[in-house]
Amino acid sequence: MHDSEPATALQFTEPHLSAATSFQVEDDATPSPSPESESPETETETLTAVEITLLDLFDTCTAISDRVRLSLLSHSNSNSLSNSVISPHTFPCRETHAPIPQSPPSKWPQRPMLLRPTPDTGMKILGMRYSSSESATGYLPLPGTGFCLGCTLPINNGREAKGKCLVVDFESDLFIGTIMLRIKNLRGAFENVGGAETTEKSDVTITTGKISSSSSSTTKRGDEENNKTGNYFHKRKRTFQAIVRGHFKQPNISMSECITGQIFNKPAGKLPPRIVVKGAISVISHLAPQLQARLDGDRPRFLSPLVSTAQSVIARRKAMTEEKNDGKDDHHDDDDYATNKCRNNNESIQNNESQSLEDVIHEPQPSHPTSLLQTVIHSGAASKAGISTTLPSDSDNVAARTKHRKRAFDRLFAKSVKIPLFDTETEYTFEFFQHLISFEDFALDFVRPVGKQPLCGVLNGQPLKFMAGHQVKEMREKGDGSGTLEEEQEEKEVIKWLWSFDLWHESLYDDAVAAA
């Protein structure tokens, strides 16, 4: 979002207006010459340079729209702006800590949607790459793409060529990993790069440090045959998919204490009729029995246990990952291929021998070491929670295996069993998908007679989140210290983020700016 745009309050393009110059005036290691040593000519030159800088800054500020300038004055984070040198396209950028996007929807590369790291959650974005590229060494250059690691991240639409899904490497205080998002019928990430029109499937290559795009389809929607062979969402009811893969950085994090869902910082807006709200909560509760739902109050939320909410979870020990990386991977990129492969090598497909995030992911067979059901039994958690210590049959289909894992971890959550723990030597893969939200209309899509219910008014200018966190209770000090230790402490809920990303829709923008 930093390319070919006029300078804004959060983005100065002039080379002499760096963050160090603009916000760290006194941070200069070079001693100033004494007044006696300065000649009148030198003093005149210095004053001229300052005047020129101030005039340039004045011209830049006058070009900023009033509402964006107001947002900067209201919400700029002094630490983020003054304590680091900020460059375009990197993390952090000048927009990273702003609570709302500082560029209007007309500048979003994948309008009407925008994905960004949630401000002030301790997230750090390391780079953006293709799913077929190695971390760090394969990071894409961002100038000219409209994307920025600090404020504008890519979303896939399911029509990408094999190996060309875009993934983002990130790190938080508790977790380091990679995320890949897909949203049905969204504009492709690089459709307009290099003048390319909207395409069904794009092939983007890097040439001399730049990204160029070429089309493998001739129309915006493409033909039906291409959808059958190259569209992840073809014949699938779901409209959203997210996959996170990575490692926990800290030991002793309880699986049953980790949650995912939605947390809002402001009250909800105008809610649909009560019957619709009750119906929505009923549907969601059916999918997530341990749902923590609260619509009223200053901070509405919908939270459920992380491990029992994910559609697929895979736990691969570090030794298993290294052994697999030494061999050759067989990749499959659609269900038809997976079905055919299963006939010849069922175990390898069912237990996710392929390592690419863009490939089809299956819940592992219960007897396989990558299944979390193994962890539940071997850790002793099953006996504590009254869960059967006999593994389900490997012959169960994927849906049945998923159901077994969800039920087990729902019970662990309900019984507050602290084991099993996430292991720092294990690579975890979490897959999520849902069909209730139509992102084209940005509405909850219920069956008749309820039908579609717009989200814009309900969210009150706040984005949806894709997040996970470690939810714990901590004792915090209260009062003035005049009472006893017990009287001066209270239990407070704390959520420490594993990851958190904001999903903005253009219909939220005006309300968000007005509230700012």
C-alpha positions in Angstrom: 0.0 0.0 0.0 3.1 2.2 -0.2 3.5 2.3 -3.9 2.5 5.1 -6.3 0.5 6.8 -3.5 0.6 10.4 -2.3 2.4 10.8 1.1 0.0 10.5 4.0 0.4 11.4 7.7 1.8 7.9 8.3 4.0 7.7 5.3 6.6 10.2 4.2 8.2 9.4 0.8 10.9 12.1 0.8 14.3 10.6 1.5 15.3 13.3 3.9 12.2 12.8 6.1 13.2 9.5 7.7 11.9 8.5 11.1 15.1 9.4 12.7 14.9 12.9 11.2 11.3 13.5 11.9 11.0 12.0 15.4 14.4 11.7 16.9 15.8 15.1 16.5 18.1 14.8 19.5 19.3 11.3 18.6 22.5 12.3 16.9 25.9 11.0 18.0 27.8 13.7 16.2 28.7 16.5 18.6 27.5 20.0 17.5 30.3 22.5 16.8 30.6 25.2 19.3 29.1 28.6 18.4 32.6 30.1 18.2 33.7 27.6 15.5 30.7 28.3 13.3 31.2 30.7 10.5 28.3 33.0 9.4 28.3 31.2 6.0 27.9 27.7 7.7 25.1 29.0 9.9 23.2 30.4 6.9 23.5 27.1 5.1 22.1 25.2 8.1 19.2 27.5 8.4 18.4 27.2 4.8 18.3 23.4 5.0 16.0 23.5 8.0 13.7 25.9 6.2 13.6 23.6 3.2 12.8 20.6 5.4 10.0 22.5 7.2 8.5 23.7 3.9 8.5 20.1 2.5 6.9 18.9 5.7 4.2 21.6 5.5 3.5 20.7 1.9 3.2 17.1 2.8 0.8 17.7 5.7 -1.4 20.0 3.7 -1.9 17.2 1.2 -3.3 14.9 3.9 -7.1 14.6 4.2 -8.5 15.9 7.5 -9.9 12.7 8.7 -6.6 10.7 8.2 -4.6 13.5 9.9 -7.1 13.4 12.8 -6.7 9.6 13.1 -2.9 10.1 13.3 -3.2 12.7 16.0 -5.6 10.6 18.0 -4.0 7.2 17.7 -0.3 7.5 16.8 1.9 5.4 19.1 4.7 7.6 20.3 7.0 4.6 21.0 6.5 3.0 17.6 7.1 6.3 15.8 10.0 7.7 17.8 12.1 4.8 18.9 12.8 3.1 15.5 13.7 3.9 12.0 10.7 2.8 9.8 11.1 1.9 6.2 8.3 1.3 3.6 7.1 -2.3 3.1 8.9 -3.7 6.2 7.7 -4.5 9.7 6.9 -2.2 11.4 5.8 0.4 9.0 4.2 3.8 9.8 0.8 2.2 9.8 1.5 -0.8 11.9 0.4 0.6 15.2 -2.6 2.6 13.9 -5.9 1.0 15.1 -7.5 1.4 11.7 -6.1 1.2 8.2 -4.7 4.6 7.2 -5.3 4.1 3.5 -8.9 4.1 2.1 -10.4 1.0 0.6 -9.7 2.4 -2.9 -6.0 1.8 -2.2 -6.4 -1.8 -0.9 -4.8 -4.3 -3.3 -7.5 -6.9 -2.7 -10.5 -4.6 -2.2 -13.0 -5.1 -0.6 -10.9 -7.1 1.9 -7.7 -6.1 3.8 -5.6 -8.4 6.0 -3.2 -6.9 8.5 -1.5 -7.9 11.8 -3.5 -6.8 14.8 -1.9 -3.7 16.3 -0.2 -3.9 19.6 -0.4 -7.7 20.1 3.3 -8.4 20.0 3.1 -9.8 16.5 6.1 -9.5 14.2 5.8 -10.2 10.4 9.0 -11.7 9.1 8.3 -12.0 5.4 6.0 -13.0 2.6 6.8 -15.8 0.1 5.4 -18.5 -2.1 4.4 -21.8 -0.4 7.0 -23.5 -2.6 9.8 -21.3 -1.3 12.0 -21.7 1.7 11.7 -19.3 4.6 13.9 -16.2 4.6 15.7 -17.1 1.4 12.5 -16.9 -0.6 11.0 -13.7 0.6 9.3 -11.7 -2.1 10.2 -8.0 -2.9 7.2 -5.9 -2.0 7.7 -2.6 -3.9 5.1 -2.4 -6.7 2.8 -5.0 -5.3 0.6 -2.9 -3.0 1.6 -5.1 0.0 3.5 -4.2 3.1 4.6 -6.5 6.0 3.5 -3.8 8.5 -0.1 -3.2 7.4 -1.2 -5.1 4.2 -0.8 -8.8 3.9 -1.9 -11.1 1.1 -5.0 -13.4 0.9 -5.3 -16.3 -1.5 -8.5 -17.0 -3.5 -8.0 -20.7 -4.1 -7.2 -20.3 -7.8 -3.5 -19.9 -7.5 -1.2 -22.1 -9.6 0.6 -24.9 -7.8 3.3 -23.6 -5.6 2.1 -20.0 -5.9 0.0 -19.7 -2.8 1.2 -16.8 -0.8 2.2 -17.4 2.8 3.4 -15.1 5.6 6.0 -16.0 8.2 5.3 -14.4 11.6 6.4 -14.5 15.2 4.8 -13.7 18.6 6.0 -14.0 22.1 4.7 -17.5 22.3 4.7 -18.9 18.8 6.7 -18.7 15.5 5.2 -20.0 12.3 3.6 -19.5 8.9 0.0 -18.6 7.9 -1.9 -19.1 4.7 -5.4 -17.7 4.2 -7.9 -18.4 1.4 -11.2 -16.5 0.8 -13.6 -17.5 -1.9 -14.1 -15.2 -4.9 -11.6 -12.7 -3.7 -9.5 -10.6 -6.1 -6.1 -12.3 -6.7 -3.1 -10.9 -4.9 -1.2 -9.9 -8.0 -4.0 -9.3 -10.5 -3.1 -5.7 -11.1 0.7 -6.0 -10.8 2.5 -4.9 -14.0 -0.8 -3.8 -15.5 -2.3 -7.3 -15.5 -6.1 -7.5 -15.5 -8.1 -9.6 -13.1 -7.3 -13.2 -13.8 -8.5 -16.6 -12.8 -5.0 -18.0 -12.2 -1.9 -15.9 -12.2 1.7 -16.9 -12.5 4.0 -14.4 -10.8 7.7 -14.4 -11.3 10.6 -12.3 -9.9 12.8 -10.5 -12.4 15.7 -8.2 -11.3 14.2 -7.7 -7.9 10.7 -6.9 -9.1 7.5 -9.0 -9.3 5.7 -9.4 -12.6 2.4 -11.1 -13.3 1.2 -13.1 -16.3 -2.2 -14.6 -16.8 -3.0 -18.3 -17.5 -6.6 -17.3 -18.1 -8.3 -14.8 -20.4 -11.3 -13.7 -18.4 -12.1 -12.4 -15.0 -14.1 -15.4 -13.9 -12.3 -18.0 -16.0 -14.0 -21.0 -17.6 -15.8 -23.8 -15.8 -13.2 -26.3 -16.7 -10.5 -24.4 -15.0 -12.6 -24.2 -11.8 -12.9 -27.9 -11.8 -9.2 -28.5 -11.8 -7.7 -25.4 -10.2 -10.1 -23.9 -7.7 -9.7 -25.0 -4.1 -13.3 -23.9 -3.3 -14.9 -25.8 -6.3 -17.7 -28.0 -4.9 -16.9 -26.9 -1.4 -19.5 -25.1 0.8 -16.8 -23.3 2.8 -15.9 -19.7 2.0 -12.8 -19.3 4.2 -9.7 -21.4 5.0 -6.8 -20.7 7.2 -3.8 -22.8 8.0 -1.1 -22.1 10.6 2.0 -24.2 11.0 4.8 -23.6 13.5 6.4 -24.1 16.9 5.7 -22.9 20.4 8.6 -20.9 21.8 7.8 -21.4 25.5 7.2 -24.7 27.2 4.4 -25.7 29.6 1.5 -24.1 27.7 -1.6 -26.1 28.3 -3.6 -27.2 25.3 -6.8 -26.7 27.1 -6.0 -23.1 28.0 -5.5 -22.0 24.4 -8.5 -20.3 22.7 -9.5 -18.9 19.3 -12.4 -16.8 18.1 -13.4 -13.1 18.2 -12.6 -10.4 20.8 -13.7 -6.8 20.3 -12.5 -3.6 21.9 -15.8 -1.7 21.6 -19.5 -2.6 22.2 -21.4 -4.2 19.4 -23.4 -2.0 17.1 -27.0 -2.5 16.1 -27.9 -6.2 16.6 -30.3 -8.2 14.4 -33.6 -9.3 15.9 -33.3 -11.4 19.0 -34.5 -14.5 17.2 -31.6 -14.1 14.7 -29.0 -13.6 17.5 -30.3 -16.7 19.4 -30.2 -18.7 16.2 -26.7 -17.6 15.4 -25.4 -18.5 18.8 -27.2 -21.8 18.7 -25.5 -22.7 15.4 -22.1 -21.7 16.6 -22.6 -23.4 19.9 -23.4 -26.6 18.1 -20.1 -26.4 16.2 -18.2 -25.3 19.3 -19.9 -26.7 22.5 -17.5 -24.9 24.8 -18.2 -21.5 23.3 -17.7 -18.4 25.5 -20.2 -16.0 24.1 -20.9 -12.5 25.3 -22.6 -9.9 23.2 -23.3 -7.2 25.7 -20.8 -5.1 27.6 -17.8 -3.1 26.5 -15.8 -6.0 25.0 -18.0 -8.6 23.3 -16.4 -12.0 22.5 -16.9 -15.4 21.0 -14.2 -17.7 22.2 -13.8 -21.5 22.0 -10.9 -24.0 22.7 -8.2 -23.8 20.0 -7.6 -27.6 19.6 -11.3 -28.5 19.5 -12.2 -25.7 17.1 -9.6 -26.4 14.4 -10.9 -28.7 11.6 -7.6 -30.5 11.5 -4.6 -30.6 13.9 -1.3 -32.3 13.1 1.6 -32.7 15.6 4.9 -33.6 14.0 7.9 -34.1 16.2 11.1 -32.3 15.0 12.8 -35.6 14.3 9.9 -36.7 12.0 10.0 -33.3 10.2 13.8 -33.5 9.6 13.5 -37.1 8.4 10.7 -36.2 5.9 12.6 -33.2 4.6 15.6 -35.4 3.7 13.4 -37.5 1.4 11.1 -36.7 -1.5 7.6 -35.3 -1.0 4.7 -36.3 -3.1 2.4 -33.3 -3.3 -1.3 -33.3 -4.0 -3.4 -30.2 -4.5 -7.0 -31.3 -4.7 -9.3 -33.9 -3.3 -9.5 -35.9 -6.5 -5.8 -36.4 -6.5 -5.8 -37.3 -2.8 -8.6 -39.9 -3.3 -6.7 -41.6 -6.2 -3.4 -41.6 -4.2 -5.1 -43.1 -1.2 -5.9 -46.2 -3.2 -2.2 -46.9 -3.6 -0.7 -45.4 -0.5 -3.5 -44.7 2.0 -1.4 -44.2 5.1 0.9 -41.5 3.6 -2.0 -39.4 2.4 -4.2 -39.8 5.5 -1.3 -38.8 7.7 -0.2 -35.8 5.7 3.2 -36.9 4.4 3.2 -33.8 2.1 4.7 -30.7 3.7 3.2 -27.9 1.6 0.6 -25.6 3.3 -1.4 -25.4 0.1 -2.0 -29.2 -0.1 -5.1 -30.9 1.2 -4.8 -31.6 5.0 -6.4 -34.6 6.7 -7.0 -35.3 10.4 -4.3 -38.1 11.1 -5.3 -41.6 11.8 -5.6 -42.1 15.6 -2.7 -44.6 15.8 -0.3 -42.3 13.9 2.3 -40.4 15.9 1.0 -37.1 14.5 -2.5 -37.5 16.1 -3.1 -35.5 19.2 -5.2 -38.4 20.5 -1.9 -40.1 21.1 -0.8 -37.2 23.2 -4.1 -37.2 25.2 -3.7 -40.8 26.2 0.1 -40.9 26.8 0.1 -37.7 28.9 -2.5 -39.2 31.3 -5.1 -36.5 30.4 -7.6 -39.1 29.2 -7.9 -40.8 32.6 -8.1 -37.4 34.4 -11.0 -36.3 32.2 -12.8 -39.6 32.0 -12.0 -40.1 28.3 -11.6 -43.6 26.9 -8.0 -44.7 26.7 -8.8 -46.9 23.7 -8.0 -45.3 20.4 -10.7 -45.1 17.8 -10.3 -47.2 14.7 -8.0 -46.1 11.9 -10.6 -47.2 9.4 -12.9 -44.2 10.5 -13.3 -41.5 7.8 -11.8 -38.1 8.2 -15.0 -36.6 9.7 -15.2 -39.2 12.4 -11.5 -38.8 13.3 -12.0 -35.1 13.6 -15.1 -35.6 15.8 -13.1 -37.9 18.2 -10.4 -35.2 18.7 -12.9 -32.4 19.1 -14.9 -34.3 21.7 -11.8 -35.2 23.7 -10.5 -31.7 23.9 -13.9 -30.2 24.7 -14.0 -32.5 27.7 -10.5 -31.5 28.7 -11.5 -27.9 28.5 -14.7 -28.4 30.5 -12.9 -30.3 33.2 -10.0 -27.7 33.3 -7.4 -30.5 32.8 -4.1 -28.7 32.3 -2.4 -31.5 30.4 -1.3 -32.3 27.8 1.0 -29.4 27.1 2.3 -28.0 23.8 5.8 -29.2 23.1 8.5 -26.8 21.8 10.2 -29.6 19.9 7.0 -30.3 17.9 5.7 -28.7 14.7 1.9 -28.1 14.9 -0.4 -27.5 12.0 -3.9 -26.1 12.6 -6.5 -25.9 9.8 -9.7 -23.8 10.1 -12.5 -23.3 7.6 -16.1 -22.0 7.8 -19.1 -21.4 5.6 -21.3 -19.1 7.7 -19.7 -15.8 6.4 -20.2 -14.7 2.9 -17.3 -12.3 2.3 -18.7 -11.1 -1.0 -21.6 -9.6 0.9 -19.8 -9.4 4.2 -22.8 -11.0 5.9 -23.7 -14.1 8.0 -25.4 -16.5 5.6 -28.1 -18.4 7.3 -30.6 -20.8 5.8 -34.1 -19.4 5.1 -36.2 -17.8 6.5 -33.3 -15.9 8.2 -31.2 -15.5 5.2 -28.2 -13.1 5.0 -27.6 -10.7 7.9 -25.1 -7.9 7.2 -22.1 -7.7 9.6 -21.3 -4.1 9.1 -23.7 -2.6 11.6 -23.1 -5.3 14.2 -19.3 -4.9 14.2 -19.5 -1.2 14.8 -16.4 -0.3 12.7 -14.3 -3.2 14.0 -12.7 -5.9 12.0 -13.1 -9.6 12.2 -10.1 -11.4 13.7 -8.2 -14.6 13.0 -6.5 -15.2 16.3 -5.4 -17.6 18.9 -4.1 -17.0 22.4 -3.2 -18.5 25.8 -6.0 -17.7 28.2 -4.9 -17.7 31.8 -5.9 -16.3 35.2 -3.3 -14.2 37.0 -3.4 -12.5 40.4 -3.2 -8.7 40.0 -2.8 -5.9 42.6 -5.8 -3.8 43.4 -6.7 -1.0 45.8 -4.3 1.4 47.5 -2.3 -1.2 49.4 -3.9 -0.6 52.8 -5.6 -4.0 53.1 -4.3 -7.5 53.6 -2.6 -9.4 50.8 -5.8 -11.3 50.1 -7.8 -8.1 50.0 -5.4 -6.3 47.7 -5.3 -9.0 45.0 -7.8 -10.1 42.5 -7.9 -12.7 39.7 -7.7 -11.2 36.2 -8.1 -12.9 32.9 -5.0 -12.5 30.6 -4.8 -13.5 27.0 -1.2 -13.9 25.6 -1.3 -14.0 21.8 -0.1 -16.9 19.7 -1.2 -15.0 16.6 -3.7 -12.3 15.7 -4.7 -10.8 12.3 -7.4 -8.3 11.4 -9.7 -8.9 8.5 -11.2 -5.6 7.3 -14.0 -5.2 4.8 -14.5 -1.9 3.1 -18.0 -1.5 4.6 -16.4 -1.1 8.0 -14.1 1.7 7.1 -16.3 4.8 7.3 -17.7 3.7 10.7 -14.1 3.1 12.0 -12.9 6.5 10.8 -16.0 8.2 12.3 -15.4 6.5 15.7 -11.7 7.6 15.6 
